[in-house]
Amino acid sequence: MNRYLTRLTALIALLGGGAYAALPGLQLDGTLRQGELVSGRSAHLVEVDGRLLRRGPNGEIVFGLSRDQTDVELCVDDGRSGKRCQRLPV
């Protein structure tokens, strides 16, 4: 059931825009589109396509998507349950 809700949340976010949460502990603002600068927040370690993101003092994160990018892999590591990853279309 939890896996179903995660996928449903991702689908609604991709179709409707607005705040986006694909993985627990990760909130992205806006939608994932080619050439976009994506911002959000996380209390945990976040990787985008294998690169660890730096976080601001309040958990702010920012990363860019290339103009030719077709998908992105987001990973969140909370330090307890291990790293959880999800590949999403752009």
C-alpha positions, -999 to +999 in steps of 0.1 A: +000+000+000+028+024+009+045+018-025+012+025-042+008+058-024+043+069-032+037+063-069+004+080-068+019+111-051+046+112-077+021+110-106-002+137-091+028+160-086+041+154-122+007+161-137-004+189-114+027+208-105+031+225-071+049+210-042+064+176-049+075+148-026+088+116-043+107+102-014+102+105+024+119+135+039+123+152+005+102+181-007+107+197-041+090+228-053+077+229-088+080+203-115+109+184-130+114+198-165+143+200-188+165+230-182+149+239-149+166+249-117+149+228-089+148+239-053+135+221-022+142+210+014+154+179+031+165+170+066+185+141+051+214+135+027+202+139-009+219+126-041+209+136-076+222+113-104+249+100-080+261+135-068+257+144-031+240+178-027+250+204-002+222+216+021+216+251+035+213+258+072+175+250+071+178+220+048+175+239+015+187+222-016+191+233-052+201+215-084+197+219-121+184+197-149+201+198-183+181+208-214+185+173-228+179+153-197+151+127-199+152+113-164+167+119-130+176+096-101+169+110-066+182+093-035+176+101+001+196+087+030+182+092+065+211+074+082+188+048+097+169+028+071+195+033+043+194+050+010+162+050-009+163+059-046+137+067-073+143+074-110+118+099-124+110+112-159+119+148-167 
